[in-house]
Amino acid sequence: METDDDVEFIAEHLAEASVYRTYGFSDKAWDECVLVLHRFPNNAEARALLESLDWKADARNDVCLRPKLAYTSVNAVRKPLLSKA
């Protein structure tokens, strides 16, 4: 169960990630999503935002995060994140 502080944390970081994505700062958007996913690995909104980022051939490889993303089932995200790397 998410507390009000958790909801605020998620909203703040995802809003920042969205702004960074809008202005083409995919790395900074990635960082904001990672902050959310480290605390809430099943957050569908953060995972969907990661899916929407412009990935480069040398996409970020956070070894702590990737296993969580690869094996966590979230119905809201259709494509696995690892296929983008």
C-alpha positions in Angstrom: 0.0 0.0 0.0 1.4 3.3 -1.0 1.4 6.2 1.4 0.8 9.8 0.5 4.6 10.3 0.6 5.1 7.5 -1.8 2.5 8.9 -4.2 4.2 12.3 -4.0 7.6 10.7 -4.6 6.3 8.9 -7.7 4.5 11.9 -9.1 7.4 14.2 -8.6 10.0 12.0 -10.2 7.8 10.9 -13.1 6.9 14.5 -13.8 10.6 15.4 -14.0 11.2 12.4 -16.2 8.5 13.5 -18.5 9.9 17.0 -18.8 13.4 15.6 -19.5 12.0 13.3 -22.2 10.2 16.2 -23.8 13.4 18.2 -24.1 15.5 15.2 -25.3 17.4 14.4 -22.1 16.8 10.6 -22.2 19.6 9.9 -19.7 18.1 12.2 -17.1 14.6 10.9 -17.7 16.0 7.3 -17.3 17.6 8.4 -13.9 14.3 9.7 -12.6 12.4 6.5 -13.6 15.1 4.4 -12.0 14.6 6.2 -8.7 11.0 5.3 -8.8 11.6 1.7 -9.9 14.2 1.0 -7.3 11.5 1.7 -4.6 8.5 0.5 -6.6 9.6 -2.1 -9.2 6.0 -2.8 -10.3 5.2 0.9 -11.1 3.6 0.6 -14.6 3.8 4.3 -15.3 7.6 4.5 -14.7 8.1 1.4 -16.9 5.9 2.8 -19.7 7.9 6.1 -19.6 11.1 4.1 -19.9 9.6 2.4 -23.0 8.9 5.7 -24.6 12.5 7.1 -24.2 14.7 7.5 -27.3 17.2 4.7 -26.9 20.7 4.7 -28.4 22.8 1.7 -29.3 24.7 2.2 -26.0 21.6 2.3 -23.8 22.0 2.6 -20.1 22.6 -0.8 -18.4 21.8 -0.6 -14.7 22.6 -4.1 -13.5 20.6 -3.7 -10.3 17.5 -2.6 -12.2 17.5 -4.8 -15.3 16.7 -8.1 -13.5 13.8 -6.5 -11.7 12.5 -5.2 -15.0 13.0 -8.4 -16.9 11.2 -10.6 -14.4 8.5 -8.3 -13.0 5.2 -8.8 -14.7 3.2 -5.7 -15.4 0.2 -5.9 -17.7 0.3 -2.2 -18.6 3.6 -2.6 -20.5 3.3 -4.8 -23.5 6.9 -4.8 -24.8 9.7 -6.1 -22.5 12.1 -3.4 -21.6 15.2 -5.6 -22.4 14.2 -5.6 -26.1 15.0 -1.9 -26.3 18.6 -2.3 -25.3 
